[in-house]
Amino acid sequence: MDQTVSPPAAATAQQYAISEWHDTDEIYARLQQLIRQPLRPIRRDKMQEFLAYFDAKCQRSKALTDEAKLYIPGGVQHNLAFNYPFPIAIHRAEGAYLWDEDGNRYADFLQAGGPTILGSNYAPIREKLIDLVRECSPVTGLFHEYELKLAKKINQHMPGVEMFRMLGSGTEAVMAAIRAARVHTGHKKIIKVGGAYHGWSDQMVYGLHIPGTRRKESTGIPRAVTKHTQEFFPNNLSQLRRMLMLNRAQGGTAAVILEPVGPESGTRPVPFDFNQQVRALCDEFGALLIFDEVVTGFRLGLGGAQGYFGVKPDLTVFGKCITGGYPMAGGVGGKKEIMLHFAAGIGGTGERAYVGGTLSANPLSCAAGYFALEEMERTNAAVLAGQAGDRLTAGLKSIIDRLHLPYAAYNQGSIVHLETSGVMLLDLKNPLKLLRELKPRKHMMEEMGAAYMAQGVITLAGSRLYTSMADTNDVIDDALDRIEYVLSCVEGAG
C-alpha cells in the first residue's frame, strides 16, 4: 500500500496541530461535575456481550498471553499492553489500523503511545530504513552521519535545542536532564507537577498519576533517592512559588519539570499562559525549566509545544516521537552551556554529567528520526493529525450531548481525551473520596476500553485517543459510529 501523502493547501498554511486552545476552566467545570456524580458504567448485560467478543474472536491472543504469563511477569512486556480482560496480540500494523493474531481489524488510536504521527509502518520511511540496514546494519557502536543530521534537523525546528544528545528512552532522557540541571546549577531540588509521569527512574516515581500521593508508588525505592523530589498540585502557581521560595532559603532549586500541555498528556490541562508563568518563576528563582516533550515533541508540530506556546525551556526531553515509532526513542536537548556537561572529558567544559547507552544513537534510530521529520515537513502531518483530532473530538462531544451523558471530551490537537469515569481527576484534596472511588472508577475505565476494542477501536486505557495523518474523515466517522454504540449502552443513556 502506497502511504505517500500530499497535504491540502489549508494544512500547509497552519504550523501546529492545535487549531484553537481549549477553554480550560470550562473543561475543569465539566470534569468536576463528572466526578461529583455516581458512576455511569456500561449496562451489565451489554458489558457481558462486549466481553464475549474476546472469548469468541480473540482465542489466539488469549492462548499466547496465557502462555506468556509462564515466562513474562504479567504476560506482557509493556504497561500499554495491559488491556482488560486480557492483552491482544498484534500481528500487523498499517496506516490507521492494527490487526491481531486472530485477524480482527482495529482502528488504532493508541498509536504506540503517541509517536506514529504519520501512521503505523509508514512505507516511505520503512523502505529507506531497509536500505540503510542492508548497507550499514542497525548498530555499529561508532559515529554515523544520521546522528548529526537528526540533531541539526531538531535544532532547525526548535532553536532552543542548541545541542542534542540521543538516548534510549524518555525515562533515560529525564534522568539525563535532571542530572545536567543539578550539575549546572549546583542545586538538588527537582519540582514536578503532581500526577505527571516522567518515566520510571527512582527519583521520578513520586506523585504519579494522582496529585499529592508523593511516594505511594515508590516501593523498592529508598527514601533518600526521592528526598529532593517535590510536587505541586496542577496549575497551582502560588504553591509552586512557595516551594521555590522555601528551596531558595535552603540552597536553591535545580529545575522545574513539566509536560507543557498538562500532566498525563494534557489529561489535567493547563491554561494557555501557564508555561509562560512557570518560565518567569524559574527565571526569578534561578531554576532551570525542563519541558517533557516525550509526547508533544513533533506531535503538536515540528516546533513542539515550546514553539506553539512561545516559551523556550532550558532543557527539552524527547521520547516516543523522536524516531517516529522506531526503537531507542529518547534524547535531551537544550542550551549549549548546559548540554556541554554531557561531553566533559571529550571536548566539554565544566563538571561532567555522566550518561551512557551502548545502543543510543544507533544508525537505524537516528535515520528513522531524520526521515520521519523530513516526511512530517513534506506532509504537514502534525496538522493533518490535529484536524483528525478536532473532528474526533467534535463527534465525541455531539454523541455525549445527544445521549445526555455527563462525560467530557476535549483535545490538544491530535491528543484526544474522552473522560467517562474521571479517575484521573481524583486527588488527595478529598482523601475519603479517593479511597472509596479509585478502584471502581479505574475498573469502569478498563471496561470502557474493552468495549471500544470489542467494537474495533483501540484506545489508550479507555480514555485517551491519539490521531495520526492516516486518520481520514472516513476512518474518524466510522470510529465515531462504533464509539457511539458503546456509549449508547451506558446506564441511563438516551
C-alpha positions in Angstrom: 0.0 0.0 0.0 1.4 3.4 -1.0 1.2 5.7 2.0 2.7 8.8 0.3 0.5 11.8 1.1 0.5 15.3 -0.2 -1.0 17.9 2.2 -4.0 20.0 1.2 -3.4 23.7 0.8 -5.3 24.5 4.0 -3.0 22.3 6.1 0.2 23.9 4.7 -0.9 27.3 6.0 -1.0 26.0 9.5 2.1 25.1 11.6 0.7 23.5 14.6 -1.8 20.7 15.3 -3.8 22.8 17.8 -6.3 25.0 15.8 -7.6 26.7 19.0 -6.6 26.3 22.6 -9.4 25.0 24.7 -11.3 26.8 27.4 -9.5 25.2 30.3 -11.9 26.5 33.0 -14.9 25.0 31.1 -13.2 21.6 30.9 -12.4 21.5 34.6 -16.0 22.5 35.4 -17.2 19.6 33.3 -14.7 17.2 34.9 -15.6 18.3 38.4 -19.2 17.7 37.6 -18.4 14.2 36.3 -16.5 13.1 39.5 -19.3 14.5 41.7 -21.8 12.2 40.1 -22.3 8.5 40.6 -20.6 6.2 38.1 -22.3 5.8 34.8 -20.9 2.5 33.5 -22.0 0.3 30.7 -25.1 -1.8 31.5 -24.2 -5.2 32.8 -26.0 -7.2 30.1 -24.2 -5.2 27.4 -20.9 -5.4 29.1 -21.2 -9.2 29.0 -21.8 -9.0 25.3 -18.7 -6.9 24.8 -16.6 -9.3 26.9 -18.0 -12.3 25.0 -16.2 -10.9 21.9 -12.8 -11.6 23.4 -13.6 -15.3 24.2 -15.1 -15.9 20.8 -12.9 -13.8 18.5 -9.6 -13.5 20.2 -8.7 -17.0 21.1 -5.1 -17.0 19.7 -4.4 -13.8 21.6 -5.6 -15.4 24.8 -3.6 -18.5 24.2 -0.4 -16.5 23.5 -0.7 -14.2 26.5 -1.7 -17.1 28.8 1.4 -18.9 27.9 3.4 -15.7 28.2 2.5 -15.5 31.9 4.7 -18.5 32.4 7.8 -16.6 31.1 6.9 -12.9 31.4 5.7 -11.1 34.6 2.1 -10.4 34.0 2.3 -11.8 30.5 3.3 -8.7 28.6 6.5 -6.6 28.5 5.0 -3.1 28.4 2.3 -1.3 30.5 0.4 -0.2 27.5 -0.4 -3.8 26.6 -2.2 -4.5 29.9 -5.7 -4.4 28.5 -8.9 -5.8 30.1 -9.9 -8.6 30.1 -6.6 -9.9 28.6 -4.0 -8.5 26.3 -4.5 -8.6 22.5 -1.6 -9.9 20.4 -0.9 -7.7 17.4 0.2 -9.3 14.1 0.1 -6.4 11.6 0.2 -2.6 11.6 -0.5 -0.4 8.6 -1.6 3.2 8.5 -4.7 3.8 10.7 -5.2 0.1 11.6 -3.9 -2.8 13.6 -4.7 -6.5 13.0 -4.5 -9.0 15.8 -3.3 -12.7 15.6 -6.9 -13.8 15.0 -7.3 -11.4 12.0 -9.5 -8.8 13.7 -9.0 -5.3 12.5 -9.0 -2.2 14.8 -8.8 1.5 14.3 -5.6 2.4 16.1 -5.9 5.4 18.4 -3.2 4.1 20.7 -0.5 4.9 18.0 2.1 3.1 20.1 1.5 5.6 22.9 1.8 8.6 20.6 4.9 8.5 18.3 3.4 7.4 14.9 2.1 10.7 13.7 2.5 9.6 10.1 0.5 6.4 10.8 1.8 3.0 11.6 4.5 1.3 9.5 4.8 4.3 7.2 6.1 2.9 3.9 8.4 5.8 2.7 10.4 5.6 5.9 10.3 1.8 6.1 11.8 1.4 2.6 14.7 3.8 3.4 15.5 2.1 6.6 15.6 -1.3 4.9 18.2 0.1 2.5 20.2 1.5 5.4 20.2 -1.8 7.3 21.3 -3.6 4.2 24.3 -1.2 3.8 25.3 -0.4 7.4 23.4 -2.7 9.9 21.3 -1.3 12.7 24.2 -0.6 15.1 27.9 -0.2 14.8 29.0 1.4 18.1 30.7 4.2 16.2 29.6 7.5 14.8 27.1 7.7 11.9 26.2 10.7 9.7 22.5 10.5 10.7 23.4 11.4 14.3 24.4 14.8 13.0 21.6 15.1 10.5 18.9 14.4 13.2 20.5 16.8 15.7 20.6 19.6 13.0 17.0 18.9 12.0 15.7 19.2 15.5 17.7 22.4 16.0 16.2 23.7 12.8 12.7 23.5 14.2 13.4 24.0 17.9 16.0 26.8 18.1 16.1 26.3 21.9 17.6 22.9 21.3 21.1 24.2 20.5 22.6 20.8 21.1 21.0 17.3 21.3 22.1 14.1 23.0 20.4 10.9 21.8 19.5 8.3 24.4 17.4 5.1 24.5 14.1 6.3 26.1 12.1 9.1 27.6 13.0 7.7 31.0 16.7 7.9 30.3 16.3 11.4 28.9 14.6 12.6 32.1 17.4 11.1 34.1 20.0 12.9 32.0 18.1 16.3 32.1 17.8 16.2 35.8 21.5 15.3 36.2 22.6 18.1 33.9 20.3 20.6 35.8 21.9 19.6 39.1 25.4 19.9 37.7 24.8 23.2 36.0 23.0 24.9 38.9 24.8 23.2 41.8 21.3 22.7 43.4 19.5 19.4 44.1 15.8 20.0 44.4 13.6 19.0 41.4 9.9 20.2 41.3 7.3 18.4 39.2 3.6 18.7 38.8 1.6 16.2 40.9 0.1 13.4 38.8 2.5 13.8 35.9 4.5 10.8 34.6 8.1 11.5 33.7 9.3 7.9 33.3 10.2 5.3 35.9 13.6 6.3 37.2 13.8 6.2 41.0 13.7 9.9 41.6 10.6 10.4 39.4 8.4 7.7 40.8 6.9 10.3 43.0 3.4 11.8 42.9 2.5 9.6 40.0 -1.0 9.7 38.4 -2.7 11.2 41.5 -1.5 14.6 42.8 -0.4 14.6 46.4 0.5 10.9 46.6 4.2 11.5 46.8 5.9 8.1 47.5 2.8 5.9 47.1 4.2 4.1 44.1 7.8 4.1 45.4 8.0 0.6 46.6 11.6 -0.6 46.4 13.0 2.9 46.1 14.9 4.2 49.2 13.6 7.4 50.7 16.9 9.1 50.2 16.5 8.8 46.5 13.3 10.9 46.4 14.5 13.2 49.2 15.0 16.1 46.7 11.9 15.5 44.6 8.9 17.7 45.2 5.4 18.1 43.7 2.9 20.9 43.4 -0.8 20.5 42.5 -1.6 21.0 38.9 -1.9 24.7 37.8 -1.3 25.9 41.4 1.3 28.6 40.6 1.1 30.1 44.1 2.1 26.7 45.6 5.0 26.5 43.1 6.2 30.0 44.1 6.1 29.0 47.8 8.2 25.9 47.1 10.7 27.9 45.1 11.0 30.5 47.9 11.5 27.8 50.6 14.1 26.0 48.4 16.0 29.2 47.9 16.2 29.6 51.7 17.6 26.0 51.8 20.1 26.3 48.9 18.0 26.5 45.7 16.1 24.6 43.1 17.8 22.8 40.2 14.8 22.6 37.9 11.1 22.5 37.4 10.0 19.8 35.0 6.6 19.7 33.4 4.5 18.5 30.5 3.6 21.7 28.7 0.0 20.7 27.9 -0.5 19.3 31.4 0.0 16.1 33.3 -0.6 12.8 31.5 -0.5 14.4 28.1 -3.0 17.1 29.0 -5.5 14.9 30.9 -5.2 17.7 33.5 -5.0 20.6 31.0 -3.2 23.9 31.7 -4.3 27.5 30.9 -2.6 28.8 27.8 -0.3 31.2 29.8 0.7 28.6 32.4 4.1 27.8 30.8 4.9 31.4 30.4 4.3 32.0 34.1 6.4 29.0 35.1 9.2 30.3 32.9 9.0 33.6 34.7 9.1 31.9 38.1 12.1 29.8 37.1 13.9 32.9 35.9 13.1 34.7 39.2 14.4 31.9 41.4 17.3 30.7 39.3 15.9 27.3 38.4 16.1 25.6 35.1 12.9 24.9 33.2 12.6 21.4 31.7 9.9 20.6 29.2 9.0 16.9 28.9 8.0 16.7 25.2 8.0 12.9 25.1 4.5 13.1 23.6 4.2 16.7 22.4 7.5 16.9 20.6 6.6 16.9 16.9 3.0 15.7 17.6 1.9 19.3 18.2 4.1 20.5 15.3 7.7 20.5 14.3 8.3 23.2 16.8 6.8 21.1 19.6 4.8 22.6 22.5 7.5 25.1 23.1 7.0 26.5 19.6 3.2 26.6 20.0 3.3 28.3 23.4 6.2 30.5 22.5 8.2 29.5 25.6 11.8 28.5 25.5 12.8 25.9 28.1 16.4 25.4 29.2 16.2 21.6 28.5 13.8 19.5 26.5 13.2 15.8 27.0 12.3 13.8 23.9 11.0 10.2 23.8 8.4 8.4 21.7 8.3 10.8 18.8 12.0 11.3 18.3 12.2 8.3 15.9 8.7 8.3 14.5 7.9 5.0 16.2 11.1 3.1 15.8 13.1 1.7 18.8 15.6 3.5 21.0 13.5 6.6 21.1 14.8 9.2 23.5 17.0 12.2 24.0 17.6 15.5 25.7 18.4 18.9 24.1 18.8 22.4 25.2 21.2 25.3 25.8 24.8 24.7 24.7 26.3 25.6 28.1 24.1 23.1 29.8 24.4 20.3 27.2 28.2 20.5 27.2 28.2 18.9 30.7 27.5 15.6 28.9 30.7 16.0 26.9 33.2 16.8 29.7 36.4 14.8 29.1 35.7 14.7 25.3 35.6 18.3 24.4 33.1 19.5 27.1 33.5 22.1 29.7 33.0 22.2 33.4 31.8 19.4 35.7 30.7 16.2 33.9 27.1 14.9 33.9 27.7 11.2 33.2 25.4 9.5 30.7 25.8 6.3 28.6 24.0 3.8 26.4 25.7 1.4 24.0 22.8 1.3 21.6 21.9 5.0 21.9 22.0 7.0 18.6 22.4 3.9 16.5 22.1 4.4 12.7 18.7 2.9 12.5 17.1 5.1 15.2 18.8 8.3 14.0 17.9 7.7 10.4 14.3 6.9 11.4 14.0 10.1 13.3 15.5 12.1 10.4 13.3 10.6 7.8 10.3 11.0 10.0 10.9 14.7 10.4 11.5 15.1 6.7 8.2 13.4 5.9 6.4 15.5 8.6 7.8 18.6 6.9 6.7 17.5 3.5 3.2 16.4 4.5 2.5 18.7 7.4 1.5 15.5 9.2 1.0 17.1 12.7 -1.6 19.5 11.3 -3.4 16.7 9.5 -3.4 14.6 12.6 -4.6 17.6 14.6 -7.5 18.1 12.2 -8.4 14.5 12.6 -8.3 15.1 16.4 -10.6 18.1 16.1 -13.1 16.0 14.0 -13.0 13.1 16.5 -13.5 15.5 19.5 -16.4 17.3 17.9 -18.0 14.0 17.2 -17.5 12.7 20.7 -19.0 15.9 22.2 -22.0 15.6 19.9 -22.5 11.9 21.0 -22.2 12.8 24.7 -24.7 15.6 24.4 -27.1 13.6 22.3 -27.1 10.7 24.8 -27.3 13.1 27.8 -24.2 11.7 29.4 -22.0 13.6 32.0 -18.8 12.7 30.2 -16.2 15.1 28.9 -14.3 15.2 25.5 -11.6 17.7 24.7 -8.3 17.7 22.8 -5.0 19.3 22.3 -4.8 18.8 18.6 -4.2 15.1 17.9 -4.2 14.3 21.7 -7.9 13.5 22.4 -9.3 12.9 25.8 -12.6 11.1 26.5 -13.3 11.1 30.2 -16.1 8.8 31.3 -15.0 7.7 34.9 -12.9 10.7 35.9 -10.5 8.5 37.8 -7.5 10.7 36.6 -9.1 13.7 38.3 -9.2 12.3 41.8 -6.6 13.6 44.3 -5.7 13.8 47.9 -7.6 17.0 48.5 -10.5 14.6 49.1 -8.8 11.5 50.5 -12.0 9.7 51.5 -13.4 10.0 48.1 -10.1 8.9 46.6 -10.0 5.7 48.8 -13.7 4.9 48.1 -13.8 5.6 44.4 -10.3 4.9 43.0 -10.8 1.2 42.2 -14.4 1.3 40.9 -13.6 4.3 38.7 -10.4 2.7 37.4 -12.3 -0.5 36.6 -15.0 1.4 34.8 -12.3 3.0 32.6 -10.9 -0.5 31.9 -14.4 -1.7 30.9 -14.9 1.2 28.6 -11.5 0.4 26.9 -12.6 -3.3 26.5 -15.9 -2.2 25.0 -14.3 0.1 22.5 -11.9 -2.7 21.5 -14.7 -5.2 21.1 -16.2 -2.7 18.6 -12.9 -2.4 16.7 -11.4 0.7 18.3 -8.2 0.7 20.3 -7.6 3.5 22.8 -5.1 4.2 25.5 -6.6 2.9 28.7 -10.1 3.7 27.5 -9.7 7.4 28.0 -7.1 8.8 25.5 -7.0 8.6 21.7 -4.1 9.7 19.5 -4.9 10.5 15.9 -2.4 10.4 13.0 -2.1 11.7 9.5 -3.6 8.3 8.4 -6.9 9.1 10.1 -9.0 10.2 7.2 -12.6 11.6 7.6 -13.9 8.1 6.8 -11.7 6.5 9.5 -12.8 9.0 12.1 -16.5 8.8 11.2 -16.5 5.0 11.3 -14.8 5.1 14.7 -17.4 7.6 16.0 -20.2 5.2 14.9 -18.5 2.4 16.8 -17.9 4.5 19.9 -21.5 5.8 19.8 -22.8 2.3 20.0 -20.7 1.7 23.1 -21.9 4.9 24.8 -25.5 4.1 23.9 -25.1 1.1 26.1 -24.3 3.1 29.2 -26.7 3.1 32.1 -29.3 5.9 31.6 -28.0 6.9 28.1 -30.5 8.3 25.7 
